[in-house]
Amino acid sequence: MLASLAYASLSRIPAFSPGMLDLVRSCLARNPALGLTGGLYFDGVQFYQVLEGPPDAVEGMFATIAADPRHHAVQRLWDGPIVRRRFGDWAMKFLDGSARDTGLRDRFGYDSALRAGADQDDRITRLMRA
């Protein structure tokens, strides 16, 4: 069985910083061994991430992220079982939206994370897979 989880958080590290590069590198290094795949979108202010893999690994990674000082105001958007991976073999697809005109934050707003559901699941996943 596979699980998927999405969250939003506010960043404590600036866009285009060595800290951001370190974060992406750590995802790429540890996720394959844990059986995790997914996507990470960063708009310069906020992270949106989808994790997928074995349920214990997904929950464990979310707990690690929630305790990570690079994130604050971490909000679980949705979670649940999935039949197949949506991110294939991506250890962590990274989308840097800080240089885009319209990011997820502009489309959904941080407050909407508190009211997220399956519809937002699809929109976030489609944008990350684009």
Phi and psi in degrees as GROMACS dihedral restraints (atoms count N, CA, C in turn):
[ dihedral_restraints ]
;  ai    aj    ak    al  type     phi  dphi    fc
    3     4     5     6     1  -114.7    20    10
    4     5     6     7     1   153.2    20    10
    6     7     8     9     1  -127.2    20    10
    7     8     9    10     1   157.8    20    10
    9    10    11    12     1  -134.7    20    10
   10    11    12    13     1   145.9    20    10
   12    13    14    15     1  -146.2    20    10
   13    14    15    16     1   139.0    20    10
   15    16    17    18     1  -125.2    20    10
   16    17    18    19     1   146.4    20    10
   18    19    20    21     1  -143.7    20    10
   19    20    21    22     1   164.2    20    10
   21    22    23    24     1  -126.8    20    10
   22    23    24    25     1   146.2    20    10
   24    25    26    27     1  -150.5    20    10
   25    26    27    28     1   162.2    20    10
   27    28    29    30     1   -94.1    20    10
   28    29    30    31     1   143.4    20    10
   30    31    32    33     1   -90.7    20    10
   31    32    33    34     1   144.0    20    10
   33    34    35    36     1  -106.4    20    10
   34    35    36    37     1     6.2    20    10
   36    37    38    39     1  -119.4    20    10
   37    38    39    40     1   142.4    20    10
   39    40    41    42     1   -74.2    20    10
   40    41    42    43     1   154.2    20    10
   42    43    44    45     1   -62.1    20    10
   43    44    45    46     1   152.1    20    10
   45    46    47    48     1    58.7    20    10
   46    47    48    49     1    29.0    20    10
   48    49    50    51     1  -105.5    20    10
   49    50    51    52     1   161.6    20    10
   51    52    53    54     1   -58.1    20    10
   52    53    54    55     1   -31.5    20    10
   54    55    56    57     1   -62.1    20    10
   55    56    57    58     1   -37.1    20    10
   57    58    59    60     1   -68.0    20    10
   58    59    60    61     1   -42.7    20    10
   60    61    62    63     1   -61.9    20    10
   61    62    63    64     1   -41.4    20    10
   63    64    65    66     1   -61.5    20    10
   64    65    66    67     1   -40.6    20    10
   66    67    68    69     1   -62.1    20    10
   67    68    69    70     1   -47.0    20    10
   69    70    71    72     1   -64.5    20    10
   70    71    72    73     1   -43.0    20    10
   72    73    74    75     1   -61.2    20    10
   73    74    75    76     1   -39.7    20    10
   75    76    77    78     1   -66.6    20    10
   76    77    78    79     1   -37.0    20    10
   78    79    80    81     1   -62.1    20    10
   79    80    81    82     1   -46.3    20    10
   81    82    83    84     1   -65.3    20    10
   82    83    84    85     1   -31.4    20    10
   84    85    86    87     1   -78.4    20    10
   85    86    87    88     1   -40.1    20    10
   87    88    89    90     1   -97.1    20    10
   88    89    90    91     1   -27.3    20    10
   90    91    92    93     1   -62.1    20    10
   91    92    93    94     1   -43.2    20    10
   93    94    95    96     1   -58.2    20    10
   94    95    96    97     1   -40.4    20    10
   96    97    98    99     1   -65.8    20    10
   97    98    99   100     1   -26.0    20    10
   99   100   101   102     1   -92.0    20    10
  100   101   102   103     1    -5.0    20    10
  102   103   104   105     1    77.0    20    10
  103   104   105   106     1    21.9    20    10
  105   106   107   108     1   -96.8    20    10
  106   107   108   109     1   141.9    20    10
  108   109   110   111     1  -132.9    20    10
  109   110   111   112     1   170.2    20    10
  111   112   113   114     1   156.5    20    10
  112   113   114   115     1  -166.3    20    10
  114   115   116   117     1  -136.9    20    10
  115   116   117   118     1   145.1    20    10
  117   118   119   120     1  -126.3    20    10
  118   119   120   121     1   121.1    20    10
  120   121   122   123     1  -112.6    20    10
  121   122   123   124     1   131.8    20    10
  123   124   125   126     1  -130.0    20    10
  124   125   126   127     1   124.5    20    10
  126   127   128   129     1  -103.8    20    10
  127   128   129   130     1    12.9    20    10
  129   130   131   132     1    98.7    20    10
  130   131   132   133     1   -18.7    20    10
  132   133   134   135     1  -127.5    20    10
  133   134   135   136     1   -40.0    20    10
  135   136   137   138     1  -129.3    20    10
  136   137   138   139     1   145.2    20    10
  138   139   140   141     1  -100.3    20    10
  139   140   141   142     1   142.2    20    10
  141   142   143   144     1  -128.3    20    10
  142   143   144   145     1   127.2    20    10
  144   145   146   147     1  -136.3    20    10
  145   146   147   148     1   141.1    20    10
  147   148   149   150     1  -114.1    20    10
  148   149   150   151     1   126.0    20    10
  150   151   152   153     1  -112.1    20    10
  151   152   153   154     1   144.1    20    10
  153   154   155   156     1  -145.4    20    10
  154   155   156   157     1   146.7    20    10
  156   157   158   159     1   155.0    20    10
  157   158   159   160     1  -160.6    20    10
  159   160   161   162     1   -58.5    20    10
  160   161   162   163     1   137.1    20    10
  162   163   164   165     1   -52.0    20    10
  163   164   165   166     1   -43.4    20    10
  165   166   167   168     1   -64.9    20    10
  166   167   168   169     1   -37.7    20    10
  168   169   170   171     1   -68.8    20    10
  169   170   171   172     1   -40.5    20    10
  171   172   173   174     1   -63.3    20    10
  172   173   174   175     1   -49.1    20    10
  174   175   176   177     1   -65.2    20    10
  175   176   177   178     1   -39.4    20    10
  177   178   179   180     1   -63.1    20    10
  178   179   180   181     1   -41.7    20    10
  180   181   182   183     1   -67.3    20    10
  181   182   183   184     1   -39.6    20    10
  183   184   185   186     1   -62.1    20    10
  184   185   186   187     1   -40.9    20    10
  186   187   188   189     1   -62.4    20    10
  187   188   189   190     1   -40.0    20    10
  189   190   191   192     1   -63.6    20    10
  190   191   192   193     1   -44.8    20    10
  192   193   194   195     1   -63.2    20    10
  193   194   195   196     1   -44.4    20    10
  195   196   197   198     1   -61.4    20    10
  196   197   198   199     1   -28.5    20    10
  198   199   200   201     1   -91.4    20    10
  199   200   201   202     1    -6.6    20    10
  201   202   203   204     1   -73.5    20    10
  202   203   204   205     1   125.7    20    10
  204   205   206   207     1   -67.1    20    10
  205   206   207   208     1   -10.2    20    10
  207   208   209   210     1   -76.4    20    10
  208   209   210   211     1   -12.9    20    10
  210   211   212   213     1  -116.6    20    10
  211   212   213   214     1   148.8    20    10
  213   214   215   216     1  -147.3    20    10
  214   215   216   217     1   166.1    20    10
  216   217   218   219     1    54.4    20    10
  217   218   219   220     1    46.6    20    10
  219   220   221   222     1   -72.0    20    10
  220   221   222   223     1   127.7    20    10
  222   223   224   225     1  -126.6    20    10
  223   224   225   226     1   122.7    20    10
  225   226   227   228     1   -70.8    20    10
  226   227   228   229     1   126.9    20    10
  228   229   230   231     1   -89.9    20    10
  229   230   231   232     1   -45.5    20    10
  231   232   233   234     1  -165.8    20    10
  232   233   234   235     1   160.8    20    10
  234   235   236   237     1  -158.6    20    10
  235   236   237   238     1   162.7    20    10
  237   238   239   240     1   159.0    20    10
  238   239   240   241     1   175.9    20    10
  240   241   242   243     1   -73.6    20    10
  241   242   243   244     1   150.4    20    10
  243   244   245   246     1  -131.6    20    10
  244   245   246   247     1   154.2    20    10
  246   247   248   249     1   -85.9    20    10
  247   248   249   250     1   -37.7    20    10
  249   250   251   252     1  -143.3    20    10
  250   251   252   253     1   159.4    20    10
  252   253   254   255     1   -72.7    20    10
  253   254   255   256     1   139.8    20    10
  255   256   257   258     1   -92.6    20    10
  256   257   258   259     1   -17.4    20    10
  258   259   260   261     1  -109.0    20    10
  259   260   261   262     1    16.4    20    10
  261   262   263   264     1    52.2    20    10
  262   263   264   265     1  -121.7    20    10
  264   265   266   267     1  -105.3    20    10
  265   266   267   268     1    20.7    20    10
  267   268   269   270     1   -69.8    20    10
  268   269   270   271     1   112.8    20    10
  270   271   272   273     1   -60.4    20    10
  271   272   273   274     1   -37.9    20    10
  273   274   275   276     1  -171.3    20    10
  274   275   276   277     1   104.6    20    10
  276   277   278   279     1   -74.3    20    10
  277   278   279   280     1   126.8    20    10
  279   280   281   282     1  -111.5    20    10
  280   281   282   283     1   126.0    20    10
  282   283   284   285     1  -116.3    20    10
  283   284   285   286     1   118.8    20    10
  285   286   287   288     1   -94.1    20    10
  286   287   288   289     1   100.5    20    10
  288   289   290   291     1   -91.1    20    10
  289   290   291   292     1     2.5    20    10
  291   292   293   294     1   -66.5    20    10
  292   293   294   295     1   -20.9    20    10
  294   295   296   297     1   -98.4    20    10
  295   296   297   298     1    -3.3    20    10
  297   298   299   300     1   -84.0    20    10
  298   299   300   301     1   153.9    20    10
  300   301   302   303     1   -69.6    20    10
  301   302   303   304     1   -38.1    20    10
  303   304   305   306     1  -127.2    20    10
  304   305   306   307     1   111.3    20    10
  306   307   308   309     1  -103.4    20    10
  307   308   309   310     1   177.7    20    10
  309   310   311   312     1   -59.9    20    10
  310   311   312   313     1   -37.7    20    10
  312   313   314   315     1   -59.8    20    10
  313   314   315   316     1   -40.1    20    10
  315   316   317   318     1   -69.1    20    10
  316   317   318   319     1   -34.3    20    10
  318   319   320   321     1   -77.3    20    10
  319   320   321   322     1   -38.8    20    10
  321   322   323   324     1  -114.2    20    10
  322   323   324   325     1   -27.7    20    10
  324   325   326   327     1    72.2    20    10
  325   326   327   328     1   147.2    20    10
  327   328   329   330     1   -65.6    20    10
  328   329   330   331     1   -38.9    20    10
  330   331   332   333     1   -59.5    20    10
  331   332   333   334     1   -31.5    20    10
  333   334   335   336     1   -66.1    20    10
  334   335   336   337     1   -18.7    20    10
  336   337   338   339     1   -60.0    20    10
  337   338   339   340     1   -29.2    20    10
  339   340   341   342     1   -73.2    20    10
  340   341   342   343     1   -19.3    20    10
  342   343   344   345     1  -115.2    20    10
  343   344   345   346     1    18.7    20    10
  345   346   347   348     1   -69.2    20    10
  346   347   348   349     1   156.9    20    10
  348   349   350   351     1  -156.3    20    10
  349   350   351   352     1  -158.0    20    10
  351   352   353   354     1   -61.1    20    10
  352   353   354   355     1   -36.4    20    10
  354   355   356   357     1   -62.7    20    10
  355   356   357   358     1   -43.2    20    10
  357   358   359   360     1   -69.0    20    10
  358   359   360   361     1   -34.8    20    10
  360   361   362   363     1   -51.1    20    10
  361   362   363   364     1   -51.6    20    10
  363   364   365   366     1   -64.0    20    10
  364   365   366   367     1   -42.2    20    10
  366   367   368   369     1   -65.7    20    10
  367   368   369   370     1   -43.8    20    10
  369   370   371   372     1   -64.3    20    10
  370   371   372   373     1   -46.0    20    10
  372   373   374   375     1   -63.2    20    10
  373   374   375   376     1   -43.1    20    10
  375   376   377   378     1   -61.0    20    10
  376   377   378   379     1   -43.0    20    10
  378   379   380   381     1   -64.8    20    10
  379   380   381   382     1   -41.7    20    10
  381   382   383   384     1   -66.8    20    10
  382   383   384   385     1   -31.4    20    10
  384   385   386   387     1   -83.7    20    10
  385   386   387   388     1   -10.1    20    10
